[in-house]
Amino acid sequence: MYFVGIDIGSAATKAAAVDLQGEVLSTAVIPMGTGTRGSTAALDALYQAGGLDPAQRGGIIATGYGRLNFKGADTQLSEIICHAKGVKKVLPTVHTIIDIGGQDSKAIRVSDKGTIEQFVMNDKCAAGTGRFLEVMCKVLDLGIDEMGPVSLTVKEALDISNTCTVFAESEVISRLSEGCETPDILAGVHMAVARRVAGLARRIGLVPDAALTGGVAKNQGIVASLSRELKLPLLIPPEPQLTGALGAALFAKEKYEKEVLS
């Protein structure tokens, strides 16, 4: 028997399966978010990768931006508690979690036992999110996976003063027209995101250790910029996109234990 968590984001769908001991059996990340067939594709990939029989599934919990649109779950839980659960599983010393998603960013402070002490979310503006970075990629003619390596070749980071996506886009275009180098502009973009996200983290009271999650955590430039802004090293989970799905799977396991085994 196993238990599944599915995290349906705006840009990607993630799934994880754990056994009765809470050990990970299989994971899947599909680059399709809510409103697509991403949830079906993620579950199919999860079962195939782990050789799992859907009939042996003991429970499934949905989380993330599109959780309420997924009808196949036993219940839905907020991404706040699921991220906290997943991060504490893989990085038990963490007390501050910073998650940068496609449409929002959030900062969560957790206790030693993993309970939520404080959190704050930016979901009204694209600044400080994956969407902001995607827009900058298009302007700079870069793939999203190229952002980190390119930004690390910076000679002199340029200040991108606007955090509004529309105005920042215009500012980046102006910098290009001035002949500024792409790595220097990109480093400035990362600094702008770092300032915005660091502001969220400070509002909840920054307590070490701190972890960065979400697909953006794979961007070396963002990690370096945010770490400098916070004056604190950042821990990165082995697979930073999967912490929400992992937390949801662990909650599904606990639900089964409470309702069936107790």
N, C-alpha and C positions, 0 to 999 in steps of 0.2 A: 504494500500500500504506500502511496505517496500523496503529496499535497502541493498544490500549484498556486502561485501568485502571478498575476498579470498586471503590468503597469502600462496603461495606455496613455501615452503622451501626445503632444500636438504634432511631433515630428517622427516619433518612433514608438514601437510597441515592444516591451520587454517581458519575458516570462522566465520563471524559475520553478523548479520542482525540488522538494526536499523529502527525505524519508522520515520515519517516526523518531529518529534520533536527531533530526534537524540538519542532517548532512545533505549537501547539494548533490542531486542526481543528474540534473540537466539544466541548461539555460538556452535562451534564444533571444536575439535582438533583430528586429525587422524594421527597416527604415520606412515604415508607413505608420502614421498616427491615427488619431480618432477620426471617424468618418470614412475610413477606408476598410479594406479587408485585412488590415494589419493584425487584428486580434486572432482571426482564424489562421493566418499564416504563421503567427508566432507560436500558437499552440501546436500546429502541425509540425513545425520545426523542433519544438521542445520534445514532443513525443518521439519523433524520429531520431533526434540526437541521443536521447537516453534509452532508446529501445523500450519505451514505456507503453503499457496497455491502457488506453483511456478508461476501460472498465475497472481498473484497479485504483483509479483516482479517489482519494478519500475526501477531498474538498477543494474548492477554488475560491479565492478572494481577489477582487479587482480593486485597483487603486489608480491614481493618476488623473490627468486632465479629462480623459474620456471614460472614466469608470462607470458613470451613470448610464452611458449608452450601451454598455455591454450587458446583455441579458443572460449570459451563461454562468454568472457567478452565484455562489451561495449568499454572498453579501458584498458590500463595498465599504472600503475604509479610506480615510484621507491619506494623501501622500506624505503628510507631515509625520504621522505615527509610523507609517510603513518605512520611510527612509530612516527614521531613528532606529527602528528594530533591525533593519538590514545592516546599517553601519555598525551598530554595537556588536552584531554577530561577527563581523570580520575585523573590526578595529575597536576592541572593547575599551581602550583608554580614552576614546574621543568624547568630548563634552560639547563641542560646537561643530555643527554640520552646516556647510554652505552648499546649496544645490542650485546649479544653473541649468535650467531647462530651456526648451524651445520657446515657450511663451511666457515663462515667469522665472523668477529667482527667489530663493527663500533662505533664511537663516534660522537654525533651530538650536536651542540649548537644551542639553539632556543631562540628567543626573547620572551618578555612578551606576544605578540600576537600569538606566535607559528610559526613565519616565520623562515626559516633556515638561520642561520648566518655563520655557519662553520660546516664542517664535514670531517671525514677521515675514510677510510675503510681498513681493512686488509683482502684481499681475495686471496692472493698469497701464503699463508702459513697456515698450519693447527694449528700452535701454537696460543694459545689464543682463540680457538674455541671449540665447542662441540665435534668435531671429535677428537681433542687432548685428551679430557677427556674420550671418548669412548675407545680409544686405551689403556689408562692407566687402565681403568676398567678391560679390558681383562687380562692385565698382572697381576693385583692384585686379579683377580678372584672375582670381585664385580659386583653387578648390579648397573646401573647408579643411581637408587634411593637410594642406600646405601652410596654413596660417602659422602654426606653432614654429616649425622649422625655419620658415622665412623670417619671422619676427626676431629670431635669435641671432640673425646675421646683422642686426641693427648697428649703425655707426653712431647716430645721434637721434634719439627718440623725439618725435615732434609732438607738441601738445595738441590734442584734439579737444577743444574746450566744450563743444556741445555734446550733451548726453541724449538729446532728442534724436531719434533715428533719422528723421527727415533732414534736420539741420546738420547733423554729423555727416550724412551722405554728401551734402553740398560742400561741406568743409573739406572732406577728403578729395572730392573732385577738384576743388580749388588748389589743394596741395599738389595734386598730380599735374595740373596745368602750369604750376610754378616750377615743375621739373624736379620735385622732391622724390627721393628714392622710396620704392615700395616698402622695404623693411623698416625704414624710419617712420613712415606713415602708419604701418601696421602696429609697430610698437606703441605708437600714440593711441591707436584704437584700443589696444589691450589695456593701456593705462586708464583710459576713460571707463572701460567696463570694470576694471579693478576698483576704481574710486567709487563707482556706484554700488557695487556689491559689498565692498568693505563698509560702506555706510550702513547697509542693512545689518551686517554682522555686529557692528558696534552698538546698534540700538538694542540688541538683546543682552549685551554684556558678554564680551569675548572671553571665553574660558578655554585654556589649552586642555587637551590636545584638540586641534581643529582638523577637520577633513573636508575635502572638496569632492562633490559627486555630480553626476550628470555627464552627458557626452562632452561638454565643454572642458571637463577635467582632463581630457586626453590632449588638450591644447597646451603644449609646454610654455608658450608665451603667456597665456592667461595665468597658469599656475605660478610662474615666476613673478609676474606683475602683481598678482593678488597677495602673494607671500610678502613681497616688499612693502606693499601698501599696509598690510596688517602687522608688519614687523614680527611675523610668526611663521614658522614652517608649516606646510600643509601636508597632511597625510592623504594619499589617494588609494581608495580601495582597489583590489586587483582588477575588478571590472566595474568602473564607477557608474555605468549606466544601469546596472542591475540591482542596486541596493533597494530600491522601492519594491521591485518584484520579489526579491528575496525576503524582505520584511513581510510582505503580504502572504507569501508561502508559509512562513513561520507562524503567522497568525492563524492561517488555515489549519495548520497542525495542532495548535493550541486549542482551537475551537473544537476540533474532533476529540481531543483528549478530554476536554471538559464535558462535552455533551454525550459522548459515546463511551469512553473508557472509565469515567469517574462514577 
